[in-house]
Amino acid sequence: MKWFFKYGLMMILGLNSCFQKDSPMAPISPGNIETVQIEIGYPYLNQVYYDCGTNKVVRSNTKYEWDLAFECAPDGYRVRLNTAKGEFIANMGSVPFNSISDVQDAKWLWDAPSGNADSTAIHDWRNKNNVYILDLQYDAQGKHLGYKKIQFQAVTLTGYKFRFSDLDGQNEQQYILHKNATVNYIHFTFQNGGQTLQLEPEKRSWDLLFTNHYHKFSNLPLPFVLTQVLINHDQYVVVGVDDRSRFTEITLSDTVSFTYRSDWDVIGYDWKIRNSQDNSFVIDPKKSYVLKTTEGIFYKLRFTDFYDESGNKGYPKFEIQKL
């Protein structure tokens, strides 16, 4: 029995020596702090798509290039206004298309600044045959671009059918717009008789959009167009806000303590503070942000400037670090 116990103990010790001990995992090191400046330009012309993972501008366009954006998901039907231009739309009801010729009875609506999919001005237009009047707002020279009359007629897994004309019925067109499954929204302009535009980059290739966008102040009847930062909430980007001036202290372990939001404008405009006397801006030193990107990776971000080296506004600068 003693021999058996001794032999068994030797076997156990021998087997244990064959296995390597688990080494502790090395802690994940954060990335370097990168400084980025985005060229929106003044008077806030560009819409700029930015990707945190590559630290690059993915694509940009001017806000005057398009009028409507159409949802591209197979079951998508939503149509968004160009909030960068401050477009409004009026739902004139299910009336004959040719019965609308002026804006006398128009009650203007706008998309929710939050980007809530159920709070678009056009809302769920399917099977209603409503006629809408779109106010195209103004071009870069301050000229009013007029109105368009629209009737959305059908949507399928692959595209949209709609009808549009000038307010007086001139230049009427029937238009087929094809969805693109690689993007969240496909854009459309009424210029040149109507054109489909692919302005938005591939849907998971960007996290932030620097642009003009609506903000609704509670004491004003209509929304204001402000320079803002929007998130790619269609692809599950979320953001937590920190207002305790502790950007340098935020680590990956802190990300569990934030409350995250997926509103388009969760970053929004108020990282800069406007001086009403001269319309200049300074950066709010207390605000920083933690965001989870389309890749599920956490970054922290804080703004440091809104001006370029020549003193021109419309050039937001920020620091960003992978956690």
N, C-alpha and C positions, 0 to 999 in steps of 0.2 A: 504493500500500500504506500509506504514511504517512497519507494522507487517510482511508483506511478505518479504521485503528487509532484515529485521533483522533476520528472520528465515532462509532465503537463505544464508546469510553471516555465520551464525552459522553452517549450513550444510557443507559449503565449508571448514571452519576452522576445523570442525570435521573430514572431509575426509582427509585433509592434515595431520592431526595428526596420521592417520592410516598408512601412508607410511613412511618408514625409509629414512633418507637422504642418498644419495650416498656417500660412503666413498672414498677418493682418493686412487688410486691404489698405492701399495708400489713399489718403483723402483726396477728393476731387479738388483740383486747383482751379480757382476762378480765372477767367481770361484777363487780358490786359484792358485797361480803360482806354477806349477809343474816342476820339473827338471827331464829330461829324457836323458838316454845315450843309443845309439843304437850300437850293435856289428856287424859292417860290417867286421871288422878284417883286418889285413894286411897279404898278399897283396890283400886286398879288395875282399874277397872271397864270402861273403854272400849277398843275396838279402833279405831285411827285410821289411815286410808289417806292418804298424803301424796305429792304429785307435785313433783319437783324443778324441772321446767321452768316451771311456773306459780307455784311457791312457795306452794302452797295445800293445805289439807286437802280431799281430794276427797269423802270420806264417812267416817262413823263409826257404830259400833253398840256395844251392850254385849255383853260376852262371854257373858252368860246367855241371849241370844236364840236360840241355835241349838245343835244337837247333832251333826250330821254335815254334811260338805261333799262334794259329788259332782262329779267331774271332768266338764267340759263339752265337751272336744274330741270330734269325731265318733267317733274310735276310743277315747275315754276310758272307763275302767271303774273307776277308783280311787275309794275312799271314805275320807275322812280323818276323824279324831276331832277334837273340840274340845279342842285342847291348852291353850287359855287357861283352861279349867276343870279341866284335868288328867284328862280322861277315860281310862279303861282299858276294854279289851274282851277277852273270852275266846272262843276258838274251840272249841266243844264237839263239832265233827266232824259228819259226815253221819249225823245221827240224826233220828228223828221229832220234828217241831217240839214236839209236846205232851209229849215225854218229859223235857224240861228244865223244872224247877220251882224249883231253888235254885242257889246259887253254891258248893256244897260242893266240887265238883271243878274249879272255875274256875282256870285259870292265866292271870293277867292279862298282857296285852300292850299296847304303846303304839307310836305312830308315832315314827320316828326324828326327833330334833330337827333334823337337817340338812334335812329335807323331801325326802329322797331318794325318788323316786317308786316305787322298787322295795323300799322298806323301811317300808311302811305296815303297821300291825298287822293289818288285815283282809286285806291282800295280794291276790293274784289269786283272787277268790272264784268266778269264772265256771265253770259246769258242775260244781260240787261239791255244791251243796245243803247246805252247812254251816249250822249254827245257831250264832249268836253271842249272848253276854250282854254288854250294854253297861252299864257303871257310869257313871251320869250325874253323879256327884260331888255337890257342894254348891252351894246358892244363896248369895246375898249375906248372908243371916242365919245361915249355917252349918248349915242343915238339909239332910240327905241327900236327894237327889232320887230315889233308888231305882234300879231296874234295868229295862232293856228287853230283850226277847228278839227277835232279828231273823234273818230268812233272806232273803238277796239272791237273786232268782230269775232275772232277765234284764236285759240291757242292749242297746240298739240305738244307731243313729246319733243318735237324738233323745231317748232317755230311759231310765229305769230302772223296774224293777218289783221290789217287795220286800214282805215280810210282817213285821209286828211285833205285839207284845202286851206286857202286863205279864208279870212273871216267872211269875205263877201262871196265866197263860193268859187273864186277863180283858182286855177292851178290844182284842181282836184286830182288825187292819185289814189289808186289801190296799191297797197304795199305788202310784200311778203318778207319777213325778217327771219333768218335762220338762227337758231340757238347754236352756241358753241360750248360744248361740255367741258372744255378746259378752263373756262373762266366763270366767275360768279355772275357777271352781267356783261351783255353785249350792248354797245352804244349806237345811237341813231341821231343823225342830223337832218333837218329839213332842207339844208342847203343843196343846191343842184338837183332839185326835184326829189330829194330823199336819198340818203346813203347810210349803209350799215358800216360801223367803225369798230374795230377791235382795239380799244384804247387800254383796257385793263389787262395787266399781265396774267400769266397762268395763276390759277387761284391759290395755290399753296406756295408761290414764289415770293410773296410779299407779306409784310406784317403791318406796316404803317402807311397812311396816306396823308401827305401834307397838302392842304387845300383850303380854299374858302368854303364856308359851310354855315348853314343856319344856326342861330341861337335865339331862343325865345326868352326875352326878359319879361318877367311877370307884370311889369308896369307899362309895357308897350303892346299895342294891339297886334302888330305884325312882327314876324321874326326879323332879326338883324343878320347880315352876312358878315362873319368874322373869320380871320385866319386861324385855322385849327389843325389839330392832328387827330385823324380818325384811325380806328383799328380795323383789321380784317376779321370782323366778328363772324362772317359767314363761314370762316375756317377755324373758328374756336379760339381765336386770340382773346385773352382776357387780361385785365390790368387791375392792380391794386395801387392805391394812392397813399403816399406817406407825406405828412406835412409837419414833421418834427425835425427837419434839418439834419438828418442822420444818413445821408447818402453813402458816405464812406464806411459806415458801420454795418450796412445791410449785407448779410451773407445768405448762402443758399438755405441754411437751416431756418432763417427768418421767414422764408416764403410761406410757411404754413400758417403764419399769424396774420396774414393779410386777408381782407375781404375783397374778392375779385368781382369785377363787373364786365359785362360784354357789350355795353352800349357803344355805338359808334364813337360817340364823343366823350368817352370816359376820360381821356386825356384832354381833349378839347382845346380851349383857348386861354384858360386862366392861369397858366404857368407864366404868363406875362401880365404886367400891370400897366394900365394906360394912364398917362397924365393928361387929364382933360384940358389943361391950359394950352399945351402945345402939341397934343396928339402924339407924344413920344412914348416909348415903352421901356420899362425895366423888367428884369426877370425876378420872379418870386423866389427868393433864396431858400425858402422852406420846403418847396415842393419837389418831390422825386417820385418815381414810379417803378413798380415791379411788374413786368409783363411776362406771360407765358406765350411763346410764339406758336406758329403753325406746326413747328416740329416738336412742341412740347417742352422746350428748353426755356429756362428762366433767365431774364436779363434785368438789370436795374438801369435806370435812365434818369438824367436830370438835365434841364435846359440851362444854358449859360449865357446866351445872347440872342438877339433878334435882328442884329445889324451886321452888314459885311464890313470889311476893313475901310471902305470909303464912307461909312456912315449911312448906307442905304438900308432901309428896313425891308423886311420880307425875306430874310436869310436866317432862319432859325438855326442855332448852333446848340448841340447837346453832347453830353458825355454818356457813353453806354458801356456796360461791362457784363459779360456772361458770368452767371453765378455758378 
